[in-house]
Every structure is written in structure tokens, then in C-alpha cells.
Amino acid sequence: MSSFITLFWFRQDFRISDNPGLFEAAQNGAILPVYILDETCPAQFKQGEASKWWMYHSLHKLNICLNSTLNFYVGDPQVILTNIIQENDVKAVYWNKVFEPWQLEKDAQIESNLKKRGIVCKSFNGSLLWEPESNFSKNGTPYRMFTPFYRNGCLQAPSPRKPLPIPEKIISLKDQGCRTTLEDLKLLPSISWYKSIEHFWEIGEQAAQRQLAKFLEFGLKGYKKNRNYPSKDATSRLSPYLHFGEISPHQVWQGIQVKCAADESIINEDKESFLSEIGWREFSYYLLYHFPNLPYKSFYKKFEDFPWKPNTEFLKAWQKGLTGYPFVDAGMRELWQTGYMHNRVRMVVASFLVKNLLQDWRTGASWFLDCLLDADIASNTINWQWVAGSGVDAAPYFRIFNPILQGEKFDPKGIYTRRFVPELDKLPDKYLFKPWQTPDYILKECNIILGVTYPYPIINLQHSRKESIEAYNKISL
Ligand SMILES: Cc1cc2nc3c(=O)[nH]c(=O)nc-3n(C[C@H](O)[C@H](O)[C@H](O)COP(=O)(O)OP(=O)(O)OC[C@H]3O[C@@H](n4cnc5c(N)ncnc54)[C@H](O)[C@@H]3O)c2cc1C
């Protein structure tokens, strides 16, 4: 073991197990663990309010794992790293890459400047199973369809590496010149809106491992079918942990392999279905890497001419869960109350906003980025464009989710919808997803006054569907 100090720069990898950069840095000798709140981050990529809340707790937990030696800074990473290096005997800087194009670009500048000063720089991949730069279709261009990307590009490539252990010894140092504390990062909002969210989540690396173990034990069997029902606790809920790197995709991938090898009762269909969702996460980062404009621009250029009909009233009703469509409202309230929304319902509310209310997909994506605890530029963008029909391998434009039928099919007993729209609690299942069709005497029995205790639908589904397809036909000509 050599004896120089390696600065380890934590990015979106808030864990000490299977952390390739940290693992190698610890082999060098003492490390100076650093987190920098990057003030130069472009406004559109800044963390949303929900993410900041999660990150506060995540950093707190990470700091505990590092015996309170994590050094916090706010500002321009280029300047801050240079200062730290000058004031401490740092000879090397290591980090795990964040596969977002603007971050990679900035990293390249930092690396080049530090190298000019004689500092050793090494960056690692701790967040993707297959690196995006080396995966191409037969004709040498980036894949544009999920199935060939995943089946040919990923599954035919060497299997993901096995997770690394926690470094045997981490000698971590405090920067004596650093006066900034976690509180100074001002991640917690002044209004404590997050109180309702707090009950639903445990944060940090150990919590992520427990969550994975729980899913392997109770969720994996039957995943393929059950994942569609929002009232069931049938998906892994690993998305915020994966986003902040409290768990690595390698740990999840390996966890699945080990569990399936040991438990013959888990059928291949469930295993494949879950792994392919992890594949969608890979595909999202892959697309963002190769098409960096995706967060602002529709992949298909013709969508830039789409005749959206901006309407603040519609947008507000959607955000507050007051559209008059109970399945949509349940989803939007789940988001507000828990910081999460079930995937099936994400598709339904997104389709409703874009295809029934004709609001630009970017308005919805930006609300999600502010409210989701798993808010992730890559996954969020790709999924919004998928629903809108404007993106790669997208749902065809005419596929418009019907929130009444979706509710009846995927929440047949209304357990999920009643939970988040309690004012409709007493409504019989038959009317739950279309309360305006309920006979007056039943509404009365249920203490529901439409337009007062619960809104009338803000839009007619059939008319808006027709209008939407007409608008689409205009741009596809
Ligand atoms: C409009 C819309 C916006 C979305 N925004 C985000 C977002 O900001 N961040 C985010 O992580 N996911 C996003 N998703 C994808 C998906 O809804 C969530 O990843 C999933 O619901 C998280 O729950 P889970 O961890 O229980 O998923 P599981 O079903 O247990 O899946 C396991 C993991 O696979 C990945 N995954 C699953 N589905 C997808 C998908 N469709 N695309 C990419 N990765 C996927 C996630 O990392 C997830 O944790 C969005 C989906 C839609 C339709």
C-alpha cells in the first residue's frame, strides 16, 4: 500500500460496497472523501425538491458509514477540487462517472486540468451494467429499439461483473480547512411538506440492501403479472436507491442470479421480466448518452411542431389530482403523498396529460422531476417520450391509455384508488372510475356531491382522444 492521499469524489454513488472508485482509492492508502454540491449545474438538471430531501438523508447515512469524515462543499467542482488539492497532500483524484452527457463533459475538463498539475485522475463505472460507449448495432450506429439493444447488445456481451466487497480498510481523513456542513447544503426545504413522505421510506445503503432482500423473498415470484397492479406491493421499489447509487445495478443483478439459482420455484418468466426492467434503465442512460438533447427535444423532430394547447388550469388540476378521473387523481396524489408513483399509473397519468389534455410532455416531465424521489433525467425523459410517442421505440401515438378501463383492469377492487381518493371511498366498484355516471341516490348515500366534494371530469375522453389524433395526423403528414 502506498502512502499518498487519494481524494475520492462521491457523485451519485452513496455507498461503500461495490463502489469501484472507492475500492481502488482505498488500496492507495488514506482517502479524503468529498461531496460537492455543484452550483454550476444547469438549472434544468438541478435536483428537484423531493430528490434534495432524499439526498440529505442519503448523505447523512453515508457520512455515518465513513465515521463522520465526509467533507462537504458547495460551488464549482473545478475550483473546489483545485483548492482541496492545494491545501492537502492529495496526489490522486478518483470518482465514479455519472453517465449524463454534461457531467461527462465537465469531468473531462476537470481531468485535463488536474492532470496538468500532475494529479493522477481515474474515473470508474459504478452505475451501469454495460457502458454505453461500446454498444452498437450491426451497422455501427447506436441502437434505437429496446429489444435488439438488450438482447443483442447487452445479453450477448460479457455478463456484468460481480459486485465488489467493502474495502477491507478505509482510512478516511477530514479536510481541516473545510467548514461546510451537510446543513449548509440547504437540501431540506423550509416548509416541512415531506412529513407525509417520511413514513414510507428508509434511506441509505443498508436500507437499500434490506429492500432488495425483501423483494427477492416476497416480490420476485409472480413479478411479471403482479407488477401491473398498483395496490400490490409487488415491485422492488429500488428506483431511488439505484438513482442515488445506494445500491448498484450489479448488486441487484447478482442478487437475482443467486436467488434464482437457489430457489427453483422462481420461474424464468419472472426473472427475465425483472431483469429486462433493469435493462430499460440501461437503455435510458444509453439513449441519453448517444442523444444528449433528449431532455429538451423530442427525438422525432416532427414532434417539435406538435400543436400543444398550454392550459394552466388543466396542468394544475393534473398536478393536484383533481381531474375528475379517479385513477389519474390517485396516481398524482400518490406522487405528492409518498414521493413515488407505481409504473402502471405513471403511464396512465402521463398519457392523460399529453394525449387527452394536449400538454407538452416536457411540462409533465418537469413536474415529475420535482416530485419523484427517484427523479432521474435519463429514465424520466425516455419514459415521457415513450408515452408521448415522440421518442425512440415509443408507444404509437394512437395508443391512448383510457383511465377508466385502466382503473377497472388494474385496480378492480379499487383498493389503490380509494386509498388516495378517500372522498370516493363508499362508491361501489361499478362507478368508482366514472363517478359522474353514478345515479343521484347512490351519490347521496355515499355523501358525494360532484363539483363540490369531488370534481366533474375536466375533459371528455372521447372528444379529447379524437382531437389528439387529429393533431397528431397534422404533424405526421
Ligand atoms: C412517465 C414516466 C416517468 C418515469 N420517471 C422515472 C424516473 O424519473 N426515475 C426512474 O427511476 N424511473 C422512472 N420511470 C420508470 C418506472 O416507472 C420506475 O423505474 C419504477 O416504477 C420504479 O419502481 P420500482 O423500483 O418498484 O420498479 P421495478 O419494477 O421493481 O423495476 C426495477 C428497476 O428497474 C428500473 N426500471 C423499471 N421500469 C423502468 C422503466 N420503464 N424505465 C427505466 N427504468 C426502469 C428501475 O431502476 C427500477 O427500480 C418512469 C416511468 C414513466 C412511465
The ligand as an ORCA input file, in Angstrom:
! r2SCAN-3c Opt
* xyz 0 1
  C     -43.759      8.857    -17.287
  C     -42.743      8.026    -16.545
  C     -41.718      8.643    -15.846
  C     -40.745      7.870    -15.170
  N     -39.747      8.515    -14.478
  C     -38.788      7.773    -13.849
  C     -37.744      8.402    -13.119
  O     -37.629      9.630    -13.061
  N     -36.840      7.598    -12.474
  C     -36.911      6.226    -12.534
  O     -36.071      5.547    -11.930
  N     -37.878      5.614    -13.243
  C     -38.827      6.327    -13.895
  N     -39.832      5.687    -14.576
  C     -39.757      4.221    -14.756
  C     -40.502      3.372    -13.722
  O     -41.807      3.849    -13.541
  C     -39.802      3.333    -12.380
  O     -38.445      2.999    -12.542
  C     -40.439      2.243    -11.481
  O     -41.803      2.493    -11.309
  C     -39.734      2.245    -10.137
  O     -40.350      1.343     -9.266
  P     -39.624      0.009     -8.821
  O     -38.250      0.314     -8.364
  O     -40.528     -0.697     -7.878
  O     -39.553     -0.779    -10.211
  P     -39.331     -2.331    -10.516
  O     -40.492     -2.790    -11.308
  O     -39.010     -3.086     -9.300
  O     -38.075     -2.288    -11.518
  C     -36.734     -2.441    -11.051
  C     -35.896     -1.293    -11.530
  O     -35.850     -1.267    -12.955
  C     -35.793      0.086    -13.416
  N     -36.969      0.350    -14.240
  C     -38.182     -0.224    -14.145
  N     -39.003      0.248    -15.113
  C     -38.293      1.133    -15.817
  C     -38.570      1.965    -16.940
  N     -39.768      1.957    -17.553
  N     -37.602      2.779    -17.397
  C     -36.374      2.815    -16.819
  N     -36.049      2.050    -15.753
  C     -36.993      1.224    -15.263
  C     -35.788      0.991    -12.192
  O     -34.447      1.308    -11.871
  C     -36.417      0.086    -11.134
  O     -36.036      0.418     -9.826
  C     -40.823      6.452    -15.235
  C     -41.879      5.841    -15.931
  C     -42.831      6.615    -16.572
  C     -43.943      5.928    -17.324
*
